[in-house]
Amino acid sequence: MSVVEKSLSQAAIELENQYGAHNYHPLPVVLTKGEGVFVWDVEGKRYYDFLSAYSAVNQGHCHPKIVNALIEQSKKLTLTSRAFHNDMLGKYEKFVAEFFHFDKVLPMNTGAEAVETAVKICRRWAYKVKGVSENEAQIVVCNNNFHGRTTTIISFSNDPVARENFGPYTHGFIKVEYDHLEALENAFKSNPNVAGFLVEPIQGEAGVYVPSNDYLIRAKQLCEKYNVLFIADEVQTGIARTGRLLATCGNCTCKNKNCSGTPDVKPDILILGKAISGGAYPVSAVLANDAIMNVITPGSHGSTFGGNPVAAAVAMAALEVINEERLAENAYVLGKLFRSELNKYIANSSIVKLVRGKGLLNAIVINDSEDNDTAWNICLRLRDNGLLAKPTHGNIIRFAPPLVMTETQLMECVAIITNTLAEFEIH
Ligand SMILES: *Cc1c(COP(=O)(O)O)cnc(C)c1O
């Protein structure tokens, strides 16, 4: 890298440091272009993207079909607000409701907004349908959850960094251990006011924790037993990432018959975001059947941009790409290959403890304590070697490439990753 080239990246980073709030700690790389599984930095160096914008870019960067939908719709009509109807919203709502087999959708923009919306729907349902007394509804959540960054959502997080000095916190949430059915049933049993169970099918931000095979289906059965809504936050796990359309999969349209390792679970409320737009536009959605969604009445919830015509066009294109390019199946096949190749390496490794995940949502655990910087240093070296990934929780590195990857590309990436790890082995 020449001195002149280096200054391009450096200048961009310095601008962010000076004029932007320091709410992130990015890997030092400045990107300017993306296509498929690749991104390029301002010096022209090409990288494999192994984060996919936290699984928002499952369809690959700048997918031509999605970008075209964005361009064409933005030339025609971008925003009406919901004060008036438009000719895209209904079309999109029918499309997405049928795609995921629910009666209705409530369109929002970001994942956190969709989680907030699900919390509101669940609380209303508690009062109007379940018969909980006003202000008494409880929602059960899991330890180490990640559902977004609003004040209510961080109120039920147990990440001290996300919570500290942001109180007072919102009440009405009960935390239980993840992947622990007894703890869940105890919470339901001892609190008749529990109206919902909000859960990530795989805890992504926490470090890609995959629960036991029967956890979700048995949790759903407990929800039915205690008249509690099963609310699946599939913002990160949804849209083909884990080798099926949804990690819960309930009646999904994916044709992947190999994905049946985990039983299908149909959530009462499904929360989607991130890759529902292929990363081209902020789009999120909450889906439910009429018996639940009809608790929402005019004026009780809304969003100026939610369900705008551009979002509608982009999301339809992004979901069509998932089926047309059979991305769930590709994620399933490549994910298996990825874990088996990494396991071959790990068998003789002292620096990597294990690899875990489903489909193309995987992570390795570095043999180091959480507050050491080995994982960060490995990510810097991966960057130098042409692959971008980021540590989550200190000693865990998540690997989540776009799902449009080919087997040849994946094997090239496995070589980059294992060669890089080899540089860190303690001999
Ligand atoms: C990213 C994420 C969110 C929040 O989405 P934003 O669009 O960043 O608000 C919520 N839940 C899960 C599981 C996520 O991964």
PDBQT file of the ligand as one rigid body, heavy atoms in Angstrom, charges set to zero:
ROOT
HETATM    1  C1  LIG A 501     -30.092  -6.402  13.845  1.00  0.00    +0.000 C 
HETATM    2  C2  LIG A 501     -31.114  -6.982  14.716  1.00  0.00    +0.000 A 
HETATM    3  C3  LIG A 501     -32.176  -6.217  15.235  1.00  0.00    +0.000 A 
HETATM    4  C4  LIG A 501     -32.262  -4.724  15.076  1.00  0.00    +0.000 C 
HETATM    5  O1  LIG A 501     -32.351  -4.324  13.739  1.00  0.00    +0.000 OA
HETATM    6  P1  LIG A 501     -32.007  -2.803  13.354  1.00  0.00    +0.000 P 
HETATM    7  O2  LIG A 501     -32.422  -2.707  11.915  1.00  0.00    +0.000 OA
HETATM    8  O3  LIG A 501     -30.542  -2.621  13.564  1.00  0.00    +0.000 OA
HETATM    9  O4  LIG A 501     -32.819  -1.929  14.245  1.00  0.00    +0.000 OA
HETATM   10  C5  LIG A 501     -33.145  -6.864  15.976  1.00  0.00    +0.000 A 
HETATM   11  N1  LIG A 501     -33.076  -8.179  16.219  1.00  0.00    +0.000 NA
HETATM   12  C6  LIG A 501     -32.076  -8.953  15.750  1.00  0.00    +0.000 A 
HETATM   13  C7  LIG A 501     -32.070 -10.415  16.041  1.00  0.00    +0.000 C 
HETATM   14  C8  LIG A 501     -31.055  -8.375  14.987  1.00  0.00    +0.000 A 
HETATM   15  O5  LIG A 501     -30.040  -9.127  14.551  1.00  0.00    +0.000 OA
ENDROOT
TORSDOF 0
